[in-house]
Amino acid sequence: MSTQAHSAGLWTLAWRRLLGDRVALVSMSVVALFIGLMLASSLDIVAADWNDEIAVGYARPSLFSATAVTEQAPEPEAVSAVIPQVGAGDTAIADPAAVLKQLGLDDIKITDPLAKELDQILATTPAPEIKPREETRPFGADKWGHDVLLKVIKGSETSIFVGLAAALVATVIGTLLGAVAGYYGGWLDDLLNWFYSIFTAIPYLLLILAIAAVLDQKGMTTIVLILGLTGWTGIFRLVRAEYMKHRTREYVQAADAIGASNFSRMFRHIFPNVSHVSLVQLSVHTVGFIKSEVILSFLGFGVPVDKVSWGSMLGEAQNELILGYWWQLVAATLAMAVLVTAFSMFTDALRDALDPKIK
C-alpha cells in the first residue's frame, strides 16, 4: 500500500526557516519577553506599585542594595529658627509663656472648649506611619521617588499596546480597501486611489499632529484611532498590487467556473496567498506606531497625566537632564531601542521566511 507524500505549505516552510535563523530566534525571544511584560503589567502582576513613592526624589541608580532612610520631622531648633521674632527684646513667639509674662497676662486662664473632643479624636486616630525611603534604586528614581525600572515596565504596557492595536487597525483597513480596489478595479479602484492620494499628500507626522490637536482628547483609544486611521496607506498599496496580480490566475478562474462568489474568491482563494504581505506589514507598522506614540506623548498629545508611557518618560527626562539627572532618559531610550531593534530584525526575518521565491 503506497502513501502519497504531501509537500509542505507556505506557513510550514516559513516556520522551518525561522527556526533555522538564530538572529530571528533571538529577536523573537526579545519581542516575546516585552509582550509578556506588557501582559503581566496589564494584569497587575508586575509594576502594580509603580506609582508608590518608595525612594527619595531623584534617587541615584545603583547596582548595590539600597539603604533605607526614614524621613524625620525637623528639630525644634530648626523650627524656631525660621519663626520671626516678636515682642520686646529677643523673645521668640516659639515661647508663648515668656511673651504672656512680659505683657502681664500670665495669670489669665484660657480654656479650650474643644479640648475633650480633640483628645478623644487623637486617642482614637492612629499615628501616621512614616514609610522609609530609599536613597538609591537599581535604575534610579524620578523627582517623586517612583522607581524608574517599574515605570519603564508600566510604560511598555502603553507603548506596545498602542503599537500593536494601531497596527492591527491599519492592517485591517489597508487589507480590505486594497483587496476591493485590486480585485474589482475600474471606477472603484480610481475612487480608492484618489482617497489614498489625499492621505499620502500630507506629511505623516504633520497629519497625526493635526488630527491629535483637532480631537484634543488624550487617551489610548484616541491614539490608536489616530495612528490606525492614518497609517493604512502603505498596506493598501501593497495588497492592491497583489490582488491585481492574482485575480487573473488560473486557480481564481477555476473558482469562478465552479460558481464561487466574489467574496469567496477574494478571501477564501486569493487572500491565503497574499496574507504574508499583511502579516509582514503588521509587524512593520507596529514598530513605526510605537515610535509615533512616543513622539505624540513626548509632545503632549499622547497619554493623560495619570498614565505613563515611554514618551511621557522622555518628556519628563528633558527637564531632568538639564539638572544632571540622566537615568530616566537612558532607561526609557534603552528599552525602546532594544524593542524596536528586535522587532525590526524579526520583521526582516519574517519577510525572508514568507517570501515564496526563497526555497
LOZABA-830254 format. One record per atom (N, C-alpha, C): residue in one letter; x negated, y negated, z negated. Coordinates in steps of 0.02 Angstrom, whole numbers, padded with zeros to 5 digits, always signed. Example, Ala and Ser with C-alpha at 12.3 -4.5 7.8 and 13.67 -1.06 7.14 Angstrom:
2
A-00660+00284-00390/A-00615+00225-00390/A-00660+00165-00390/S-00642+00112-00354/S-00684+00053-00357/S-00645-00002-00394/
//
This chain:
359
M-00043+00060+00000/M+00000+00000+00000/M-00044-00062+00000/S-00038-00103+00050/S-00081-00161+00059/S-00049-00222+00026/T-00091-00264+00000/T-00068-00326-00031/T-00093-00384+00011/Q-00051-00434+00020/Q-00070-00492+00060/Q-00098-00546+00014/A-00157-00571+00032/A-00190-00622-00009/A-00159-00690+00007/H-00146-00728-00044/H-00118-00795-00035/H-00173-00847-00044/S-00175-00895+00000/S-00225-00948-00005/S-00206-00996-00061/A-00257-01023-00092/A-00245-01070-00148/A-00215-01134-00121/G-00171-01163-00160/G-00138-01225-00141/G-00182-01285-00155/L-00156-01345-00138/L-00193-01407-00147/L-00211-01419-00219/W-00162-01410-00264/W-00174-01426-00334/W-00221-01376-00367/T-00218-01313-00345/T-00264-01263-00372/T-00336-01278-00351/L-00345-01295-00287/L-00411-01313-00264/L-00437-01376-00298/A-00393-01425-00308/A-00414-01486-00342/A-00436-01473-00413/W-00399-01430-00448/W-00418-01413-00517/W-00484-01377-00520/R-00497-01334-00472/R-00562-01299-00470/R-00619-01348-00458/R-00607-01397-00414/R-00660-01447-00401/R-00673-01489-00463/L-00619-01506-00500/L-00629-01546-00561/L-00668-01507-00614/L-00653-01443-00620/L-00689-01402-00669/L-00762-01393-00651/G-00777-01398-00587/G-00846-01391-00566/G-00886-01455-00567/D-00853-01511-00584/D-00887-01576-00586/D-00897-01596-00659/R-00960-01598-00680/R-00975-01614-00750/R-00956-01686-00767/V-00969-01731-00720/V-00951-01802-00732/V-00876-01809-00741/A-00838-01773-00700/A-00765-01775-00706/A-00742-01748-00773/L-00773-01694-00797/L-00753-01666-00861/L-00768-01713-00919/V-00826-01744-00917/V-00844-01791-00971/V-00797-01851-00971/S-00786-01880-00912/S-00742-01938-00908/S-00671-01920-00927/M-00648-01861-00907/M-00580-01839-00925/M-00575-01828-01001/S-00628-01804-01032/S-00627-01795-01105/S-00623-01862-01141/V-00660-01912-01116/V-00658-01979-01147/V-00589-02009-01140/V-00560-02003-01080/V-00492-02030-01069/V-00441-01994-01115/A-00448-01928-01120/A-00403-01890-01163/A-00411-01911-01236/L-00472-01927-01257/L-00484-01949-01326/L-00449-02015-01339/F-00454-02062-01293/F-00422-02127-01302/F-00346-02120-01302/I-00320-02078-01258/I-00247-02068-01257/I-00224-02034-01321/G-00264-01988-01347/G-00248-01957-01411/G-00247-02007-01468/L-00296-02053-01468/L-00296-02106-01519/L-00235-02151-01512/M-00215-02165-01450/M-00156-02206-01439/M-00094-02172-01467/L-00085-02108-01454/L-00027-02072-01479/L-00029-02066-01555/A-00088-02053-01583/A-00094-02048-01656/A-00079-02115-01690/S-00101-02169-01658/S-00088-02235-01686/S-00014-02252-01682/S+00019-02234-01627/S+00091-02249-01620/S+00132-02210-01671/L+00108-02151-01692/L+00143-02110-01742/L+00120-02125-01813/D+00077-02178-01821/D+00051-02198-01886/D+00010-02143-01920/I-00020-02101-01879/I-00065-02050-01907/I-00133-02081-01924/V-00156-02126-01881/V-00218-02163-01893/V-00203-02237-01885/A-00244-02277-01917/A-00241-02350-01912/A-00173-02378-01933/A-00137-02342-01976/A-00073-02368-02000/A-00082-02427-02047/D-00140-02430-02081/D-00154-02484-02129/D-00203-02535-02101/W-00201-02545-02034/W-00248-02592-02003/W-00238-02663-02027/N-00177-02679-02050/N-00161-02747-02071/N-00178-02761-02144/D-00204-02711-02180/D-00222-02721-02250/D-00287-02760-02256/E-00288-02805-02303/E-00347-02846-02314/E-00392-02809-02364/I-00433-02765-02337/I-00472-02720-02379/I-00543-02745-02389/A-00563-02797-02354/A-00631-02823-02360/A-00628-02898-02367/V-00685-02926-02385/V-00690-02999-02388/V-00690-03027-02317/G-00675-03089-02311/G-00673-03120-02245/G-00741-03116-02210/Y-00739-03095-02147/Y-00799-03088-02106/Y-00850-03042-02139/A-00827-02986-02167/A-00873-02937-02195/A-00918-02910-02139/R-00981-02906-02153/R-01029-02888-02100/R-01029-02813-02088/P-01044-02793-02026/P-01046-02721-02011/P-01105-02687-02043/S-01095-02626-02063/S-01148-02587-02094/S-01134-02513-02084/L-01186-02476-02073/L-01179-02404-02066/L-01183-02369-02134/F-01196-02406-02186/F-01200-02378-02253/F-01134-02386-02289/S-01127-02352-02346/S-01065-02357-02384/S-01057-02428-02411/A-00995-02452-02407/A-00982-02520-02429/A-00978-02524-02505/T-00998-02581-02531/T-00996-02593-02603/T-00933-02632-02620/A-00893-02606-02666/A-00830-02638-02684/A-00843-02694-02734/V-00814-02752-02723/V-00818-02808-02769/V-00747-02829-02785/T-00737-02852-02845/T-00671-02873-02868/T-00667-02949-02868/E-00614-02975-02838/E-00603-03047-02839/E-00582-03067-02909/Q-00621-03109-02942/Q-00607-03129-03011/Q-00582-03201-03013/A-00546-03215-03066/A-00521-03284-03075/A-00580-03329-03092/P-00576-03393-03074/P-00632-03439-03089/P-00639-03450-03163/E-00700-03465-03184/E-00716-03476-03254/E-00682-03541-03278/P-00666-03546-03343/P-00635-03607-03369/P-00678-03669-03355/E-00745-03661-03359/E-00787-03719-03346/E-00778-03744-03275/A-00768-03696-03228/A-00760-03716-03159/A-00693-03752-03149/V-00641-03731-03188/V-00576-03763-03182/V-00579-03834-03210/S-00610-03842-03269/S-00612-03908-03300/S-00657-03956-03261/A-00703-03927-03222/A-00749-03970-03185/A-00714-04007-03128/V-00660-03977-03101/V-00627-04008-03044/V-00566-04048-03065/I-00549-04051-03131/I-00493-04090-03155/I-00516-04160-03169/P-00483-04211-03143/P-00506-04279-03154/P-00501-04300-03227/Q-00545-04345-03249/Q-00546-04369-03318/Q-00492-04421-03328/V-00458-04417-03384/V-00405-04465-03401/V-00414-04486-03474/G-00380-04539-03492/G-00381-04560-03562/G-00443-04600-03577/A-00457-04610-03641/A-00514-04650-03662/A-00576-04609-03666/G-00632-04641-03650/G-00696-04607-03654/G-00703-04551-03604/D-00733-04496-03627/D-00744-04438-03584/D-00695-04382-03598/T-00638-04395-03630/T-00590-04343-03646/T-00557-04317-03583/A-00554-04253-03574/A-00526-04223-03513/A-00455-04201-03527/I-00416-04201-03473/I-00346-04178-03479/I-00343-04103-03494/A-00399-04068-03483/A-00400-03997-03499/A-00394-03985-03574/D-00403-04037-03616/D-00396-04031-03689/D-00338-04076-03711/P-00276-04053-03704/P-00218-04096-03720/P-00214-04114-03794/A-00238-04072-03840/A-00235-04088-03912/A-00276-04150-03927/A-00335-04156-03896/A-00377-04215-03908/A-00344-04278-03881/V-00311-04271-03825/V-00278-04330-03796/V-00221-04353-03841/L-00180-04306-03866/L-00125-04324-03911/L-00150-04354-03976/K-00207-04328-04001/K-00234-04355-04064/K-00257-04427-04055/Q-00288-04441-03998/Q-00310-04510-03986/Q-00250-04557-03980/L-00196-04534-03954/L-00137-04576-03945/L-00092-04577-04006/G-00110-04541-04059/G-00070-04539-04120/G-00006-04500-04114/L-00004-04453-04069/L+00055-04414-04057/L+00045-04340-04074/D-00006-04327-04116/D-00021-04257-04130/D+00028-04225-04178/D+00068-04266-04213/D+00115-04237-04260/D+00184-04225-04228/I+00192-04240-04166/I+00256-04230-04132/I+00262-04156-04112/K+00317-04127-04131/K+00330-04057-04115/K+00374-04053-04054/I+00351-04019-04002/I+00388-04011-03940/I+00407-03938-03934/T+00471-03924-03927/T+00496-03855-03923/T+00517-03841-03851/D+00493-03786-03825/D+00512-03766-03757/D+00577-03727-03761/P+00632-03751-03730/P+00696-03715-03735/P+00696-03649-03697/L+00650-03640-03652/L+00648-03579-03613/L+00591-03533-03635/A+00565-03544-03694/A+00507-03505-03717/A+00525-03432-03725/K+00583-03417-03756/K+00602-03347-03767/K+00614-03310-03701/E+00650-03344-03656/E+00663-03312-03591/E+00598-03300-03553/L+00552-03349-03557/L+00489-03341-03523/L+00448-03284-03552/D+00450-03277-03618/D+00414-03222-03650/D+00443-03154-03629/Q+00509-03151-03622/Q+00540-03088-03600/Q+00521-03071-03529/I+00520-03122-03487/I+00501-03110-03417/I+00429-03087-03412/L+00385-03119-03449/L+00314-03099-03447/L+00304-03030-03476/A+00345-03012-03526/A+00338-02946-03557/A+00360-02890-03511/T+00411-02904-03470/T+00438-02852-03425/T+00405-02852-03356/T+00370-02904-03339/T+00338-02908-03273/T+00268-02881-03276/P+00252-02831-03236/P+00184-02804-03238/P+00134-02854-03210/A+00075-02851-03237/A+00023-02897-03215/A+00002-02880-03143/P-00010-02930-03103/P-00030-02915-03033/P-00095-02877-03030/E-00095-02828-02986/E-00155-02786-02979/E-00205-02820-02933/I-00264-02827-02959/I-00318-02858-02920/I-00354-02803-02881/K-00343-02802-02816/K-00373-02750-02774/K-00446-02767-02758/P-00488-02716-02763/P-00558-02729-02745/P-00566-02739-02670/R-00610-02782-02652/R-00625-02795-02581/R-00698-02777-02567/E-00708-02751-02508/E-00775-02727-02491/E-00815-02782-02457/E-00879-02783-02472/E-00923-02833-02443/E-00943-02817-02372/T-00943-02753-02355/T-00962-02732-02287/T-00914-02677-02264/R-00909-02670-02199/R-00872-02615-02168/R-00916-02587-02113/P-00904-02524-02092/P-00947-02494-02040/P-00951-02536-01976/F-00895-02566-01955/F-00894-02608-01896/F-00874-02680-01913/G-00877-02698-01976/G-00862-02767-01996/G-00788-02779-02006/A-00771-02841-02023/A-00702-02862-02035/A-00692-02931-02005/D-00628-02949-01994/D-00613-03015-01967/D-00606-03064-02024/K-00581-03124-02009/K-00579-03176-02060/K-00528-03161-02114/W-00478-03118-02101/W-00430-03099-02151/W-00451-03037-02191/G-00505-03006-02173/G-00527-02946-02206/G-00500-02882-02177/H-00472-02884-02116/H-00448-02824-02082/H-00507-02786-02052/D-00505-02721-02059/D-00558-02679-02032/D-00557-02682-01956/V-00614-02700-01926/V-00618-02708-01853/V-00609-02641-01818/L-00635-02587-01846/L-00627-02522-01815/L-00553-02502-01811/L-00516-02513-01865/L-00445-02497-01864/L-00408-02542-01816/K-00429-02604-01809/K-00398-02650-01761/K-00410-02627-01689/V-00470-02601-01676/V-00485-02575-01609/V-00440-02516-01593/I-00432-02471-01641/I-00389-02412-01630/I-00316-02434-01620/K-00292-02480-01662/K-00224-02504-01655/K-00215-02544-01590/G-00267-02581-01571/G-00263-02618-01508/G-00262-02573-01448/S-00293-02514-01452/S-00290-02467-01396/S-00219-02443-01384/E-00179-02440-01437/E-00109-02420-01428/E-00073-02467-01382/T-00084-02532-01390/T-00051-02582-01349/T-00080-02583-01278/S-00146-02588-01273/S-00177-02596-01208/S-00167-02535-01163/I-00178-02475-01190/I-00171-02415-01149/I-00098-02402-01131/F-00053-02413-01179/F+00018-02402-01163/F+00041-02450-01109/V+00022-02513-01113/V+00041-02562-01062/V+00012-02542-00995/G-00051-02520-00994/G-00082-02499-00931/G-00048-02440-00899/L-00033-02388-00939/L-00001-02329-00912/L+00071-02343-00891/A+00109-02378-00933/A+00179-02392-00917/A+00186-02437-00855/A+00145-02489-00852/A+00148-02534-00795/A+00126-02499-00731/A+00075-02456-00735/A+00053-02418-00677/A+00107-02370-00654/L+00143-02340-00700/L+00198-02294-00682/L+00254-02332-00646/V+00272-02392-00672/V+00324-02432-00639/V+00302-02453-00569/A+00240-02476-00563/A+00215-02497-00497/A+00211-02439-00449/T+00191-02380-00473/T+00185-02321-00430/T+00253-02299-00405/V+00303-02299-00448/V+00370-02279-00428/V+00398-02327-00376/I+00391-02392-00388/I+00416-02442-00340/I+00379-02438-00274/G+00313-02436-00277/G+00274-02433-00216/G+00286-02370-00176/T+00293-02313-00210/T+00305-02250-00175/T+00373-02249-00142/L+00425-02271-00177/L+00492-02271-00149/L+00497-02318-00088/L+00472-02379-00096/L+00476-02427-00041/L+00432-02405+00017/G+00373-02378+00003/G+00330-02354+00056/G+00359-02295+00093/A+00393-02250+00056/A+00424-02193+00088/A+00480-02214+00134/V+00521-02261+00112/V+00577-02285+00153/V+00551-02321+00215/A+00502-02365+00206/A+00476-02403+00262/A+00440-02358+00312/G+00399-02311+00288/G+00362-02268+00333/G+00404-02215+00367/Y+00457-02193+00335/Y+00498-02140+00364/Y+00548-02168+00415/Y+00582-02221+00397/Y+00635-02247+00441/Y+00607-02294+00494/G+00559-02337+00475/G+00532-02385+00524/G+00584-02436+00544/G+00575-02465+00603/G+00624-02512+00631/G+00631-02575+00589/W+00693-02602+00588/W+00706-02664+00553/W+00696-02657+00477/L+00707-02597+00450/L+00697-02587+00379/L+00622-02592+00361/D+00581-02566+00406/D+00509-02571+00396/D+00487-02644+00400/D+00515-02682+00447/D+00497-02752+00455/D+00518-02792+00393/L+00578-02778+00366/L+00601-02814+00307/L+00556-02801+00247/L+00538-02738+00236/L+00496-02722+00179/L+00425-02748+00188/N+00401-02750+00249/N+00335-02779+00262/N+00336-02854+00250/W+00391-02888+00267/W+00396-02959+00252/W+00396-02971+00177/F+00431-02928+00141/F+00432-02932+00068/F+00362-02919+00039/Y+00327-02872+00068/Y+00258-02856+00047/Y+00212-02916+00060/S+00221-02949+00117/S+00177-03006+00134/S+00187-03064+00086/I+00247-03073+00060/I+00259-03127+00012/I+00217-03117-00052/F+00217-03055-00077/F+00181-03041-00139/F+00105-03044-00128/T+00081-03022-00071/T+00009-03023-00059/T-00017-03091-00039/A+00027-03137-00020/A+00004-03204+00000/A-00017-03246-00060/I+00008-03229-00120/I-00008-03266-00181/I-00063-03228-00218/P-00115-03263-00240/P-00167-03228-00280/P-00137-03192-00340/Y-00161-03131-00351/Y-00129-03087-00401/Y-00130-03117-00470/L-00188-03141-00492/L-00193-03168-00560/L-00149-03230-00568/L-00148-03272-00517/L-00104-03331-00520/L-00031-03311-00522/L-00014-03258-00486/L+00056-03236-00485/L+00080-03211-00553/I+00040-03169-00586/I+00061-03142-00651/I+00060-03197-00705/L+00015-03245-00700/L+00015-03300-00748/L+00076-03345-00738/A+00095-03356-00675/A+00154-03397-00661/A+00217-03363-00686/I+00224-03298-00674/I+00283-03262-00698/I+00285-03260-00774/A+00227-03250-00805/A+00225-03248-00879/A+00244-03316-00908/A+00222-03371-00876/A+00240-03437-00901/A+00314-03452-00891/V+00343-03428-00836/V+00415-03439-00824/V+00457-03399-00873/L+00440-03336-00885/L+00478-03295-00931/L+00473-03321-01002/D+00412-03342-01022/D+00400-03371-01088/D+00425-03325-01144/Q+00415-03260-01135/Q+00434-03211-01186/Q+00375-03163-01195/K+00352-03158-01256/K+00296-03113-01270/K+00322-03046-01294/G+00289-02994-01273/G+00309-02927-01293/G+00282-02876-01244/M+00278-02814-01266/M+00250-02761-01224/M+00295-02748-01164/T+00361-02750-01173/T+00407-02738-01117/T+00399-02792-01064/T+00391-02854-01085/T+00382-02909-01037/T+00318-02900-00997/I+00264-02881-01031/I+00200-02871-00996/I+00205-02814-00946/V+00238-02759-00966/V+00246-02702-00921/V+00284-02722-00859/L+00338-02760-00868/L+00378-02781-00810/L+00339-02829-00765/I+00302-02875-00796/I+00263-02923-00756/I+00212-02886-00713/L+00175-02841-00743/L+00123-02806-00707/L+00152-02755-00658/G+00204-02719-00679/G+00233-02668-00635/G+00268-02697-00574/L+00303-02752-00583/L+00341-02782-00527/L+00297-02822-00480/T+00235-02834-00498/T+00190-02871-00454/T+00132-02829-00427/G+00124-02768-00453/G+00065-02728-00434/G+00079-02670-00389/W+00137-02668-00356/W+00157-02611-00315/W+00133-02616-00242/T+00105-02673-00223/T+00093-02686-00152/T+00041-02638-00122/G-00013-02625-00158/G-00064-02580-00131/G-00039-02509-00123/I+00001-02486-00170/I+00030-02419-00165/I+00079-02416-00106/F+00118-02468-00097/F+00166-02470-00041/F+00130-02463+00026/R+00075-02497+00034/R+00040-02495+00098/R+00012-02425+00112/L-00017-02392+00063/L-00046-02326+00074/L+00008-02273+00085/V+00061-02274+00045/V+00114-02224+00052/V+00150-02233+00119/R+00161-02295+00139/R+00194-02308+00204/R+00153-02279+00261/A+00087-02287+00259/A+00044-02260+00311/A+00047-02184+00313/E+00050-02152+00253/E+00053-02079+00250/E+00119-02053+00278/Y+00174-02086+00263/Y+00239-02065+00288/Y+00244-02075+00363/M+00215-02128+00389/M+00215-02139+00462/M+00176-02083+00497/K+00125-02058+00464/K+00084-02005+00493/K+00118-01937+00490/H+00155-01925+00436/H+00183-01858+00426/H+00254-01850+00455/R+00288-01904+00470/R+00357-01897+00492/R+00363-01863+00560/T+00310-01863+00599/T+00312-01831+00665/T+00278-01762+00665/R+00258-01738+00607/R+00225-01672+00604/R+00275-01616+00618/E+00247-01558+00636/E+00290-01502+00656/E+00334-01477+00599/Y+00308-01476+00538/Y+00348-01449+00483/Y+00408-01495+00468/V+00401-01561+00480/V+00457-01606+00470/V+00509-01596+00525/Q+00486-01585+00586/Q+00532-01571+00641/Q+00568-01504+00631/A+00533-01456+00603/A+00565-01392+00589/A+00619-01400+00535/A+00604-01441+00484/A+00655-01454+00433/A+00715-01490+00462/D+00703-01534+00510/D+00759-01567+00544/D+00800-01518+00584/A+00766-01469+00615/A+00801-01420+00657/A+00847-01375+00616/I+00829-01362+00553/I+00872-01318+00512/I+00925-01358+00474/G+00929-01423+00488/G+00982-01464+00459/G+00966-01497+00394/A+00902-01505+00377/A+00883-01540+00315/A+00901-01614+00320/S+00925-01643+00266/S+00943-01714+00266/S+00880-01757+00264/N+00891-01822+00276/N+00835-01868+00273/N+00803-01870+00204/F+00844-01869+00153/F+00817-01869+00084/F+00776-01806+00071/S+00799-01749+00096/S+00762-01687+00086/S+00696-01688+00123/R+00697-01715+00185/R+00634-01718+00223/R+00585-01767+00191/M+00611-01821+00162/M+00567-01871+00133/M+00533-01846+00069/F+00572-01814+00025/F+00547-01800-00042/F+00536-01726-00056/R+00564-01681-00016/R+00552-01609-00026/R+00499-01582+00022/H+00490-01615+00078/H+00443-01589+00127/H+00382-01635+00135/I+00393-01700+00141/I+00336-01745+00153/I+00302-01764+00088/F+00340-01781+00037/F+00309-01807-00024/F+00259-01759-00056/P+00271-01694-00060/P+00219-01650-00089/P+00152-01654-00053/N+00153-01672+00011/N+00091-01677+00049/N+00057-01744+00043/V+00091-01794+00014/V+00061-01860+00005/V+00060-01880-00069/S+00081-01835-00113/S+00085-01852-00184/S+00017-01867-00214/H-00036-01838-00185/H-00102-01852-00212/H-00120-01926-00206/V-00094-01959-00154/V-00107-02030-00146/V-00076-02069-00204/S-00014-02053-00221/S+00020-02087-00276/S-00015-02073-00342/L-00038-02012-00351/L-00071-01994-00414/L-00137-02032-00422/V-00176-02036-00369/V-00239-02073-00373/V-00226-02147-00385/Q-00176-02174-00351/Q-00160-02245-00361/Q-00133-02258-00431/L-00100-02210-00460/L-00078-02217-00530/L-00136-02226-00577/S-00188-02186-00568/S-00247-02193-00611/S-00286-02256-00596/V-00289-02276-00532/V-00325-02337-00514/V-00290-02398-00545/H-00224-02401-00539/H-00187-02458-00565/H-00186-02459-00641/T-00192-02401-00673/T-00196-02401-00746/T-00256-02440-00770/V-00313-02430-00737/V-00374-02467-00755/V-00364-02541-00744/G-00336-02559-00686/G-00325-02629-00671/G-00276-02663-00718/F-00224-02628-00737/F-00174-02657-00781/F-00199-02663-00853/I-00243-02619-00874/I-00273-02627-00941/I-00313-02692-00943/K-00351-02705-00890/K-00389-02768-00888/K-00343-02828-00881/S-00288-02821-00844/S-00241-02876-00837/S-00207-02892-00904/E-00190-02841-00943/E-00160-02853-01008/E-00208-02888-01054/V-00272-02870-01051/V-00322-02903-01091/V-00327-02976-01073/I-00324-02991-01007/I-00328-03061-00986/I-00267-03100-01009/L-00207-03071-01002/L-00146-03105-01024/L-00147-03118-01099/S-00166-03069-01138/S-00168-03078-01211/S-00222-03127-01231/F-00277-03127-01196/F-00331-03174-01210/F-00309-03246-01197/L-00268-03256-01145/L-00245-03323-01128/L-00182-03343-01167/G-00155-03298-01209/G-00097-03316-01249/G-00031-03298-01218/F-00030-03261-01162/F+00033-03241-01130/F+00050-03168-01143/G+00014-03136-01188/G+00022-03064-01197/G+00065-03047-01257/V+00036-03007-01301/V+00074-02980-01358/V+00088-03035-01409/P+00141-03028-01449/P+00155-03078-01501/P+00104-03074-01557/V+00111-03121-01605/V+00060-03127-01657/V+00061-03068-01705/D+00118-03032-01710/D+00121-02976-01757/D+00094-02912-01726/K+00071-02915-01664/K+00041-02858-01631/K-00033-02871-01620/V-00069-02818-01609/V-00141-02825-01595/V-00157-02786-01532/S-00200-02814-01490/S-00224-02781-01430/S-00296-02802-01420/W-00328-02769-01373/W-00398-02788-01360/W-00402-02860-01335/G-00353-02883-01299/G-00353-02952-01275/G-00346-03002-01332/S-00301-02989-01379/S-00293-03034-01436/S-00355-03034-01480/M-00389-02977-01485/M-00451-02974-01523/M-00505-03017-01490/L-00508-03015-01423/L-00557-03058-01388/L-00539-03131-01396/G-00473-03146-01399/G-00453-03215-01411/G-00475-03240-01479/E-00471-03198-01530/E-00496-03217-01596/E-00572-03221-01597/A-00604-03177-01560/A-00677-03173-01563/A-00711-03233-01532/Q-00678-03269-01487/Q-00711-03326-01456/Q-00725-03381-01507/N-00681-03390-01556/N-00694-03438-01609/N-00744-03412-01661/E-00741-03346-01673/E-00788-03317-01721/E-00859-03317-01695/L-00867-03311-01629/L-00934-03308-01600/L-00971-03374-01611/I-00935-03430-01612/I-00967-03494-01624/I-00997-03497-01694/L-00963-03463-01741/L-00987-03462-01811/L-01038-03407-01823/G-01053-03368-01772/G-01103-03315-01779/G-01076-03248-01797/Y-01010-03240-01798/Y-00979-03176-01814/Y-00963-03140-01748/W-01006-03095-01727/W-01003-03065-01661/W-00971-02996-01659/W-00959-02964-01716/W-00942-02893-01716/W-00873-02878-01688/Q-00824-02921-01696/Q-00759-02907-01667/Q-00762-02911-01590/L-00800-02957-01564/L-00809-02962-01492/L-00842-02900-01464/V-00895-02877-01497/V-00931-02818-01474/V-00888-02756-01478/A-00850-02748-01532/A-00809-02688-01541/A-00755-02684-01488/A-00718-02738-01476/A-00665-02737-01426/A-00692-02729-01356/T-00747-02763-01341/T-00777-02758-01274/T-00804-02689-01262/L-00836-02659-01312/L-00865-02593-01304/L-00811-02541-01293/A-00757-02544-01331/A-00702-02496-01323/A-00671-02502-01254/M-00659-02563-01231/M-00630-02572-01165/M-00677-02550-01110/A-00742-02564-01117/A-00791-02544-01067/A-00796-02469-01061/V-00796-02434-01118/V-00801-02361-01116/V-00739-02330-01083/L-00680-02354-01101/L-00619-02327-01071/L-00614-02341-00997/V-00627-02403-00977/V-00622-02422-00906/V-00673-02384-00864/T-00734-02377-00890/T-00785-02339-00853/T-00766-02266-00846/A-00743-02235-00901/A-00723-02165-00897/A-00663-02155-00852/F-00615-02201-00855/F-00556-02196-00812/F-00574-02204-00739/S-00620-02250-00724/S-00641-02261-00655/S-00678-02200-00628/M-00722-02171-00668/M-00758-02111-00646/M-00711-02052-00637/F-00661-02046-00681/F-00613-01993-00674/F-00570-02003-00611/T-00554-02065-00596/T-00515-02080-00536/T-00553-02062-00473/D-00618-02078-00471/D-00659-02059-00414/D-00663-01984-00405/A-00672-01948-00461/A-00675-01876-00457/A-00607-01847-00436/L-00553-01875-00460/L-00487-01852-00441/L-00473-01864-00367/R-00495-01921-00342/R-00487-01936-00270/R-00525-01885-00228/D-00587-01870-00248/D-00625-01821-00210/D-00595-01751-00214/A-00568-01734-00273/A-00539-01667-00281/A-00475-01658-00242/L-00436-01711-00235/L-00372-01706-00200/L-00378-01721-00125/D-00437-01738-00102/D-00445-01752-00030/D-00440-01687+00010/P-00390-01679+00053/P-00383-01616+00090/P-00440-01603+00138/K-00478-01654+00156/K-00532-01645+00204/K-00593-01611+00172/I-00596-01612+00105/I-00653-01581+00070/I-00636-01507+00058/K-00675-01464+00082/K-00665-01391+00073/K-00716-01362+00025/
//
